Amino acid sequence: MAYNPDFDEIRPYNEDEMPAVFNELLEDRQFNLIMKGFAPWLPKALRNGILRMMFRGVKTAQDFQIRFMKPIVRLCIWRCTKGTSFAFPKNMMKQKSHLFVSNHRDIVLDSAFLDFMLFENGFSRTCEIGIGDNLLIYPWIKKLVRMNKCFTVRRGLTAHEMMRSSRLMSEYIHYAVNEKGENIWIAQREGRAKDSDDRTQDSVLKMFAMGAKEGSSLTDALKDLHIVPLTISYEYDPCDYLKAEEFQFKRDVPGWKKSKQDDLDNMKTGIMGFKGRVHYEMSPCMDEWLDKVAGEDLNRKDLFRKIAEHMDSEIHSRYKLYPCNWIAMDELDGTDNSDKYTADDKAVFEIYINKQIAKVKVPNPDYDFLREKILTMYANPCRNKLAAVGMQK
């Protein structure tokens, strides 16, 4: 596939653009305020001088990730988790480019943790990352993420604009995987599943297929991307109370919508909040499965649904379940899985839930409703894994 000049609207920065953008970033007032927060005792000139020195030798966006982002992610893992684990098939080709499609827990860290784990486990490339333009609130954020191998997913478009945008993004993803040799990460749906009931949207799969070679079948179009379903499991979601708060606002305030400040609060809380244990697990590449399903006599709608259901089953069956997941499901569903946790686990989770609910800022907090919503976030991975494993048997 030839390069399309329209990719310039959404792609990460190229090597020849990196130095100028880095200089612009250092002169951005809001970016400097953020940097000042990390080292308030350092004068701006000295702080920027250190950053310029660190930037020496950085040519590509992957260089930038390794030099700047990897140490930050390592620090985040040390400060905000009990450790991370990563599993992938033994026959996974680490030199081959893939499209990783995952459930979505954290706005920033889902892809950042993945890049860190790929690098630490000997994969040749990190990922280019799909990020919604609704999160690119300030110019410095847009510049920083494009230096960090992000491409833009446009939100809030008309139907006509969405069709053009989806086709352009699909063409870019095919180009990045097959011509640039890049891995790609994208979420299985638009935005996070606020209740952790992770489902692949047909619209995402349709977008993947739009940019394929002319005359390709649907299964060939998806095989061209070497799709790998990826499961992300956090023991604790630091944004759980913000999601519960959002549920009550939507229930009580007609037409309520999140503000830019809400998005910033979610990003900050997600990055800085405690996540407990974190586990990432890859499913096998879908190429062989797509070869098998191609022989079935399915119309396009049913084929999309079958592919989405397969991806959901692959993701759900690889959840790492923690005591809090079993406790939440037992409380909501009246089940008994007490062999999966201790009395201390239950007491600790009860204290945690109460602390999170206390953080909610709504005019008239409905504590029973908020508790149910937070518990549901922790119960759904358990429910879905049990269902997926049962289906696979």
N, C-alpha and C positions, 0 to 999 in steps of 0.2 A: 504494500500500500504506500503510495507516494505521500509526502508531507503536504498537509493542507494548511495554507497560511492562516486560516481561521482558527487553528489550534492555538495561535498566539493569545486568543482571548482567555484561555483557560489553563494552559500548561504551566508547569514549574519553570523557573528561570533556567536559561541555558548558561553554559560556562562563560561566554563572553559578556553576559549581563550581570554576573554575580558581584564583581568589584564595585560597580557604580551603585547598585542597589544597597550594598552593605554600607557604603558611605552615606547614602540617603537615610538609612536606618539610624546611624549614629547621630545624625543631625535632627532627628525627629524629637520634638519636645516630649510627647507622651511616652515614647520609648525610653527616653532618658529618665523620666520619672519612675518608670518601672525598674530600670537598672539601678537607680539610686536606692530603691527599696531593698535591694540585695546587699548593697555596700554603701550605706549612708555616710560613712566616714571618708570615702574616697572622693576627691574633687572630680568634676566631670572630665576635665582634660586628661587626668591620670587614668580614670576608668576607661575612657574611650581609647587611650593609648594602649592599655592592656588588651582590649578587644581587637584593636588593629594588629597587634603583635600575634594574637591567637589566630587571626585570619590569614596570616602568611602561609602560603602553600595550599590554601583552600581554592580549588578550581571548580569543582562540581558541587551539585546539591548533596550528593552522597558524602563528599568530603566535609561539607558543612554539618551534616548529621553526625558524622563520627567525631569531628572536632568540638562542636558546640553542644549538640543535643544529647549525645550518648552520656556524657558526664552528668548532665541534668537528670536524665532518666534514671541513671544508676543511683543518684542521690535520692530521687523520689522513691525508688524501690526500697532503699535503706531506711528512709524516714517514715514512709506511709504504708508499708506492707509488712507482712510476716515472712515475705519471700515469694519468689515466683517459680513456676515449673512450666516446662514446655515439652510437648510430645508430638511426634510426627512419624508417619509410616517409615519403616526401615528402608523401603525402596524409593523414598522421595528423592527426586533428582535435584540436588541443591544448586546446580548450575543452570537449570532450566527455568524459564520465566513462567509465572503463574498469576492467575487472578484469584486472590484470597477474598472470599465472601463470608463475612462473619455476622453473628449477632452483635448488638451495639449496647455497651454499658456506659462508657464514659466518652464525652465529647472529644477530649484531647488524647487521653492516655491509651485508648484501645489500640490505635495505630502506632503510638510511640513505643509502647511495650513490645508490640510485634516487631518493629524495626530492631529494637535492642536484642530481642531473642533470636532473630534471624542472624544478626551479626555475630552474636556470641556462639551460635551453633554452626558456624561455617558456611552459611549460605552466601553465594557470591554477590547478591544484591539485596539491599533493603527494598522498601516499597515506595512507589508513588501512591499518594493518598488522596482519595476523594473527600472534599470538605465542602459543606454547604456555604454559599456566599452570605447567608444570613448571619453567619458567625464572624464574618470579616468586617467587624464593626468599625474599626479604625484603619487608616492607611498603613500604619506600622504592622498591624496584624496580618494584613494581606501580603505585605512584602516579606515578613518573616516566614509565613507558611509556604510561600512560593519558593523561598530559598531552601525550605525543608522538604522538597519533593512533593508538594501538594498541588493538585489540580482542582479547579473550581467546579462545583456542582451548583447550578443556578436554581434558586427557589422562587416561589411566588410569581410564576409566569402565567400568561394567558395560554389557552390550549395551543394556539398556533406557535407561540414562542417556545412552549414546552417541547413541541415536536422537533423544531429545529435544534434546540439545545440538547435534547436527548440523542438525536442523530450525531451531532458534533461530538458529544462526549463519548458515544459508542465508537465512533471512528477513531477518536484519540486513544481509547483503551486498546483497541485492536492494534493500532500503530505502535503504542508503547510496548505492548507485550511482544509483538512479532518483528518489529523493525528496530526499536531501541533496546530490546532485550531486558526490559524492566519488569519487576513484579508490581502488581497493583493491589491495593487494599480498598475495599468499599463495603459499606454496611448492606445487609440483606434487605433493608427497608429505609424509607426516608425518615430520619430522626430515630431517636431511641424508643424502644418499646417501654413505655413508662411502667407497665405492670410486669415486665420481664417475660411476657408471653411472646417469645421470639418467633416470628413467621416471615418467610420470604415473600416479598411482594411480587406478583406477576409483572408489574410494571418495570421492576428492576431487570428481570430476565428479558423482557421485551426490548428494553434499552440495550442490553448486551448484544442482542441479535441484530439490531438496526445497522450497525457499522460493518457487517461482514461483507465478504466479496459477493459481487452480484451473481445470483443464481445458486448461492449456497442454501442448503437445507437448514432448518432451524437447529438440528443437532450438530451439523458441521459448523455452523456459525458459533455455537457455544464451545465446541471442541477446540476451535481456533484460539480460545482464550485459556485453555488448560485450567479449568475452574477447580479450586480446592475449597470446600466448605471448612470453616474455622470456628471453633467453639471458644468463647471467652467466659471464664467463670471467676467472679470476685466473691470472696467470702462476705464482705460487707460493701454496700454501695453508699458512699458518703453523701450522695445526692438523693437518697431515698426520701428524706423528709421534704426536700424541695419538690420532688415528684408528687408526693402526697398532698402537699400544699397546692400544687397546680390542679390536682383532681378536685379539691374542694372549691377553689376559685371557679373552675369550669362548671361545677355543679350549682354554685350559688350566684354567680355574676354572669348574666346573659351577655354573650359576645366577648367575654374576657379573652385577651391574648397576651402572651408573654412579651415583655419589653426587651430592649437591648440590654438593659441592666440585669434582667433576669438571666439572659444568656451568659453574661459575664460572671454572675454569681454562680451559675452552674459550672462554668469552666474552672473558676477559682476553687470552688469547693471540691470538684472532682479531682483536681490536681493535688491539692493540699490535704484532703481528708484521708482518714485511715481506711484502708481497703482489706486488711487482714491478708489471707492467703490468696494468691492470684495464679490461675492455671490457664494455659493456652494449649489447645489440642487440635491438630490438623486431621481431617479425614483424607482418605485416598483421593487423588485427582479423579475427576468425574469422566475423563475421556472414554475409558472402557465401558462404564455404565451407559454413557450416551450412545455408544455403538450398539449396545443391546436394545435400548429403548427405541432406537431408530427403526428397528424392524417391526415394531408394533404398529398396527393400523389405527392411529389416533389422529383426530383432527387437531388443529393448531391450539385451540383453547384447552382441550384435554391434555395435550402434550405439555403446555406451560404449567398446568396444574400438577401433573405428575412430576415434573422436574422440581417444582417448588416443594412438593411434599417430600421428595427424596432428600433435598438439601436440608429441610427442616429435621427429618429423621436423623441424618448424619450429624447435624449440630446438636440436637437434643440428646442423642445417645452418648455424647462425649462430655456432657456437663460434669464438672467435678462438684459433688454435693458435699456440703459441710453441715455440721450439727444444726445451724440456724435454719437451713432449708427444711430438714425433717421436722424440727420443732414447729415451724410456721405451718407446714402442711397438716401436722397432727392437730394443731389448735383450730384451724379453719375447717378441716374435713372430718374431724372426729376419728381419725385413724390412730393407730398405735404403732409407732416405730421407735419406741423408747430404747431399743437395743442399739440404736444409731447415735445416741447421745447420753450424757450423764445428767444428774441433777444439777451439778455445777454449770454445765453447758446451758441448761435451761434458765438458771438464775442469771447468768451473765447476759444471755440474750434478752431476758426481760428488762434488765437494767438498761441495756443498749436501746431497746425500743422506746422506753420511757424518755430517755435522754433525747432521742431523735424527735419524738413528738413534741417535746418541750421547745424545740427550736423553730417550730412552725409559726409563721407570722400571717395569720388571717384574722379578720375582725371578730369572728365568733367561731373559734375552733371547735369542730365536732370530733371529739377525741375518739369515740368509737369508730367513726368513719375513717379517720386518719390511721388508726391502728390497723383496721382491716386492710386498707390500701397498702400499708408498708408490709404487713404479713404476706399479702398476696404476691408482692414483688419477690419475696424469698421462697414462697411455696411453689410458684409456677415452674421454676427449673426442675424441681423435684417431680411435680406432676407430669411434666413433658418428658423427662427422662424415663420414668416408669412406663409411660405410654409408648415411647419410641422403642425401648428395649423389648417390650412385650410384642410389638408389631414385628420387629426384626426376628424374634424367635419363631 
